[in-house]
Amino acid sequence: QVQPVESGGGLVQAGGSLRLSCATSRSIFCCNTMGWYRQAPGNQREFVASITAGGSTNYADSVKGRFTISRDNARNTAYLQMNSLKPEDTAVYYCAAALRFWGQGTQVTVSS
């Protein structure tokens, strides 16, 4: 098994976009819900978005209409397309499979 590995974070101006990727092994990815979570300094980790193995999606109210989660089953990779970014989106973003397998996180910083 390969733990999820996030990539794609960085520094972006408010209003900009980033796409995060989460790659893992097939055994972890294939039949599990993939989720994105984030944690800002001083805050608890919070849910951002999730996608089931069948493709059903769910979003936190704070990101609805701006973020899109997707998955590529051939590549065992989940994505989080983030548009219209705001400074309050600044956080470390974590990928999780079935809330059991967690990545190390990738930093997203949105400047005003």
JOSUL-V174988 format. One record per backbone hydrogen bond with DSSP energy under -0.5 kcal/mol. CO is the residue of the C=O (numbers start at 1). NH is the residue of the N-H. If there is no record, write none. Layout:
CO|NH ; CO|NH
//
This chain:
1|3 ; 2|25 ; 5|23 ; 7|21 ; 10|109 ; 12|111 ; 13|16 ; 15|84 ; 16|85 ; 18|82 ; 20|80 ; 21|7 ; 22|78 ; 23|5 ; 25|29 ; 26|30 ; 29|32 ; 33|98 ; 34|51 ; 35|96 ; 36|48 ; 36|49 ; 37|94 ; 38|46 ; 39|92 ; 40|43 ; 46|38 ; 48|60 ; 49|36 ; 50|58 ; 51|34 ; 52|55 ; 56|52 ; 58|50 ; 60|63 ; 60|64 ; 63|66 ; 63|67 ; 66|83 ; 68|81 ; 70|79 ; 71|73 ; 72|75 ; 72|76 ; 72|77 ; 76|24 ; 77|72 ; 78|22 ; 79|70 ; 80|20 ; 80|82 ; 81|68 ; 81|83 ; 82|18 ; 85|15 ; 86|89 ; 87|90 ; 91|93 ; 91|108 ; 92|39 ; 93|106 ; 94|37 ; 95|103 ; 96|35 ; 96|98 ; 97|100 ; 97|101 ; 100|102 ; 101|97 ; 106|93 ; 107|10 ; 108|91 ; 109|12 ; 109|111 ; 111|14
//
